[in-house]
Amino acid sequence: MPEKPEKGPDLAEISAKIDRTGITLRKFQDHKKVKESEEKIKVKKVELEALEALYSAFSPKGEVKKEITRLYLDEFSGPCNEKAGKIFPGMSIRFVSEEGVSVQVDPKGTGQYVSFRSLSGGEKAAVAFLLMLMFASISGIGILILDELSIMDEGVLDALLAILKENGDEYDMAVLACVSHADTLELLGKHGLEAMKI
């Protein structure tokens, strides 16, 4: 006869141990999943930061557009300054790209730039003319309309008309509006420009 076996552990206790072991195993598995998820989140955060940086750089007010604008504005200021010196000796124009593009002018060549708004009437008209020359050459639109030329003194108007005549092939039509004074008509005649009284 075999010996009487010893009493084994209670089935309820074994079942409880199995349950506790299962809970511990699930905790380890959940912990592993959390760690894996945290690693994925870190990778995605790095990708997101890179995408945000690219979005910011290429946005309408981003660094890429600002640099491209600055590059072209520097290119545009050269031809403007070449002609500006013929109207006002020493005058220099620069374009500043901050919250849009603003025009700054050094009217006397002293290195002191001021805003377009603070220029005299004649200086404003001359700078506006130079900007229109630049826009016409960029856009290919051959129409120029300038008004209030009578605010310029005779020397400035003479220089402006000389530049207009020199660059006349860039325009299909140029309309200059001014008061019909004898000295203005004389300047127009000097440059071979036709005057039409209205």
Disulfide bonds with the S-S distance in Angstrom:
none
